[in-house]
Amino acid sequence: MSENKFEIFKEINIGGLEKEQLIRRLSEAGIQFNKYAHALFEHPQFSPPSEVEKVSLVKVTLSDLGLNDTCSAEKFSNRAAVLGLKLCPLYLAAFLRLEYLNQPDGPYLTVASNKPNEDENFPNGFYLRNSENTLWLRGYRADGFSDWPGTNEFIFIAMDGKNV
C-alpha cells in the first residue's frame, strides 16, 4: 500500500437503470449536455448494468498522483492503479452527475475512464461542471494532459472501498 491516502469523496450506486431511463433522469434534473456527451451516450460502453453496485469514489489531481501535465494517458492509468485506484466505467459519470447536484460552481471534475474509441475525433470521456448555476455532463476530447487546468480533479473508484 502506498503512503498516499485519498479520502473517499462519495459513495454512489451505479447500475439498475437502462440507458434511456438514465438519460431521461438527467434531463428531468435539468442537466445540460454537449454534442460529445451525446456521442458518448450512443457508444456501446455506455451501457449500465441491470445489477446495482455501490462504489466508493475518490477525487484527485495530477499532482496528487505524483504526475505532471505532460504524462501520457497510459502513465496516468498505471500510476492510479499502483495507488489503489481504478478507472471508471463510462456510464458512471451519469450516475455521479445525478448524485452530485450540489456541485460548487467552478472547476471541472473529470471522470477517469478508458477512451471508448481509438478514433482521435471521438470524445475521451465525461466531465461534470457547474457553470453559472447550470449543471453539465459534458464529453471531452484530449490528446494528453498538457492543456488540463491545474485545478482539474479526477474521479476514480477506490479498489477496496476504503480510504486508499
SULQUI-V444003 format. One line per field, one symbol per residue. ss: DSSP state (A for helix, B for strand, O for the rest). psi: psi as a letter, one per 40 degrees, with the letter a starting at -180 (. if undefined). A space follows every 10 residues. Layout:
ss->???
psi->???
//
This chain:
ss->OOOOOOOBBB BBBBOOOOAA AAAAAAAAOO OBBOAAAAAA AOOOOOOOOO OOBBBBBBBB OOAAAOOOOO OOAAAAAAAA AAOOBBOOOO OAAAAAAAAO OOOOOOOOBB BOOOOOOOOO OOOOBBBBBB BOOBBBBBBB OOOOOOOOOO OOBBBBBBOO OOOO
psi->hiehhhihdi hihiaeiidd ddddddddee hiiidddddd deideggiid hhhhihiihi idddefiiee iidddddddd ddefihiiid edddddddef efhihbiigh hhiihehehd eiidaiiiih hffhhihiii iidaedehid ehiihihhde eih.
//
